[in-house]
Amino acid sequence: MNHKAKQSEVAGTDALDKKNESAKTQQLDASRSDATDHALTTNQGVKIADNQNSLKAGVRGSTLLEDFILREKITHFDHERIPERIVHARGVGAHGYFQAYPGNEQYTKAGFLTDSNIQTPIFVRFSTVQGPRGSADTVRDIRGFAIKFYTQEGNYDLVGNNVPVFFVQDGIKFPDFVHSVKPEPHTEIPTGGSAHDTFWDFVSLVPESAHTVMWAMSDRAIPRNLRSIQGFGVHTFRMINAEGKAIFVKFHWTPKQGLSQLLWDEAQKLSGKDPDFHRRDLYEAIESGNYPEWELGIQIVAEEDEMKFDFDLLDPTKIIPEELVPVTPIGKFVLNRNVDNFFAEIEQVAFCPAHIVPGIDFTNDPLLQARLFSYTDTQLSRLGGPNFHQLPINKPVCPFHNNQRDAMHQSFIHRGQASYQPNSIDNNWPAETPPAAQEGGFESYQERIDGKKIRQRSESFSDHFSQARLYYQSLAPHEQKHVVDAYTFELSKVQRPHIRQREVQEVLANIDLDLAQQVGKNLGIEVTAPQNPAKNSSVEKSARLTMTAFIPEDIQAKKIAVLVHDGVSQANIDAIQQWAKAEKAVAHILTPTPGPVLNQQQSPVASDGMQKAEPSIAYDAIVLVDGDNYPQALKDGVTKHYLLEAYKHLKPIVLLGDKQKLLHELKLPHDEGTLNAEDFTAVQEQFKTLIRHHRVWSREAIADTVPA
Ligand code: HDE
C-alpha cells in the first residue's frame, strides 16, 4: 500500500471527504449545543425540577450545602471568564472563504494558493491593541488583522495588522513597548489610548518606533469601520514553489470597500455613544448580505535581490514602496458568516505566526522570530493547557494525528497501544510523510546560516527616520493636517515637559522640520534645526500610502441617515429607498421619536430609529426630506444639531425642498458637498460620487470653526 493511501485510511474519512467551504461549518455543527426542545439538566444529565429556588432549611432558613444543583451552577458561573489576551484583547471576528487566482504555482506550492477551484474556509479576527476586552472600538490605535486559513494541508495563520510596520525591531523590546503603551500601572489610565506619559517617554527614547508612531498618528489608526482597513503581514516571509525555488514576499490585503476614516471628534464621541461601533457594523453588514471582501496580494523580491534596497528586508519598521515592487494580486477573501457564539469562536480562537503550511516559510526578521514562540506560550495560560487546537474554532479541517497525549482538557479518546515512534505494534503509524512536493511533508527552507552567535543589531537596521518622512510626505494635505493635530492632541496629554520636548525636537524634527515646527508651535516648544535629519528615501513620494488612493467603486453598505418629520414627502422617501436598495446602501429613516411619523397623505412612515439615539456620527451621509410642517417639526433643535454635526464632520448632505433654507439659518455656507433639490432623483448620482469619496475635504477649514 502506498504511503498516501495508508495515511488516509488511518485518518478516517470524516474530514477528508468534506467539501472545503462546508468543512468548517460541519465541524462547528458537530460541537454546537442547541438547547431548544431539551429538558434542563445538570452537567451530569439529571433533570432539574426547580431552577428558581435553592434548597433551604425551611422557607426562611439557611441554604443547604448539599444543594448540588445550586453549587454546580454557581461554580461553573464563577469560572466563566478566561484571561483576556495580553494585547489585542478587544476584538471581533467572522467566518468566510479564501479563493486563489490562477497562476500562483510559480510562487508557491501551497495548495490553497495554487488551486483556484477551491474555496478555503477562513476565520478572521480584527482587534485593537492597547485596550482591555471591554474597551471602546473607536480609540486611536493600530488594528490587528489575523486570518486563519483552514487548508487541506493544515491551518495557516497570517497574523497581521492594518499598518505595514511595527514599533520595535527586535522581539526582546516587545514587553517594554507594550508596558509603555498599556494603561499606566499606578492608575490603570488611560483605557484604550496612547495619549499618556509612559508611551511617549518610550517612543521618544526609541527612535526605531518613529515610522510606526507616524502611522498611529495618521487617519489609519481611527478607521471608520473594520470593513475598510488594509491588512499587512508586516514581516518579510518566504514562499517556496514545487521546484524548491524561494522568493521573499510581503503580504497585503486590500478592501474592495476602499479605505475610510473617522474624524478624531467622531472617534471620541463614538467611544461614548456606541463603544461597540465597529463590531456592530461588521455584524450588521454580514447579516444583511453586504459581505466585505479583500484582495490578497504579495510584493515579490527575488532571493538574489535581497540586498538591493536602501533598507533591510528583515527590518519590520520598513515598507517596500510600491514604486519599487508593485503588489501582485493572488486571491481574494470574503467574510460571509457571523459567529454563533462570541466566546466559543472569537474569544477562543488561537492564532500563531508559527502555523504555516508547505510552500510558506519564515525569514530571520528578529521580531518575527520572537513571535514564533510567543503565541503558543500565551495560549497555555489563556486557554488552560496545550490542547487548545482541539477547540472547534482552532481544529484543522484536514486529518491530524501524532503521539501527543493527555494533558488538560483532552477531548479525544485516542485508541491503540502505541503512542511512540518508532513502534512495531501499530506498524509504525502515524508515519512521517516525505518532503517531496507531491507527498506534502513540511520541509523547512534550507537557508544557509553562517555567522557568530551575537547580541547586536545589524547596521542595516539603523536608519529610523527616512521612511517616517516618506510616509508623511506621501500623505494628502488634509491627512498631514490630521497628523499634526494628532501629535498635538497626544503630546498635550503628556504631563512631563521634557518628554514632549524630546519627541518634538529629537524625533519629529529629524523626520520633517516643518511638521515638528507646526506641532511645536501648538505646544509652545521652539524647534531648532535637527542634529540628525532624515536622509531621503530612494522613493520621494509613494502613491499608495495616502488613503485617498483607495476610493471604492460603489457605495455598498454605506449608511445614510434620512431625517423625516410629520408631514414629509412620501415621493422623496420612496425615491431614496429605491435608490439605496439598488446601490446596496443602507438608508435609515430617522424620526424625532421612536414611533412612525405621518407623511403628507397622513399615512405612517415607519421608523428605523430615533434621531437622538442614532447620531450623525454613525452615518456616512444625510438627507433631510422636504415636508409641510417646517419649521414647527424642527423646533426642538435635534434635527438642526444633526445637520450641524454632519456638516462639521464633512459628510455629504442632501437638502430637499423647504430644507434648503436650513443651512442659511444655521449660517453655514453651501459647498460642493451640500446638494439642493426638489426631487431626490435629480441629485442621486452626484450624491453617490460624494459618498464614494466619503468626505468633503474642501470644507475642512470652515468646518473646524463650526461648534457641534
Ligand atoms: Fe502579536 N501577540 N506579538 N503582533 N499579535 C498577540 O497572542 C507578540 C506583533 C498580533 O486576534 C498575543 O494570542 C510578540 C506584530 C495580532 O487573537 C501575544 C511580538 C504583529 C494579535 C503576542 C508581537 C502582531 C496578536 C496575545 C513581538 C503584526 C491578535 C494573544 C515579538 C504583524 C491575534 C495572542 C488575535 C496577539 C505576542 C508583535 C499582531 C502575546 C511577542 C509585529 C493581530 O502572544
Residues whose N, C-alpha, C, O or C-beta is under 5 A from the ligand:
A	BS01	HDE	R85 I86 V87 H88 R125 S127 G144 F145 A146 V159 G160 N161 F166 G171 F174 F232 G233 V234 V349 F351 L367 A370 R371 S374 Y375 T378
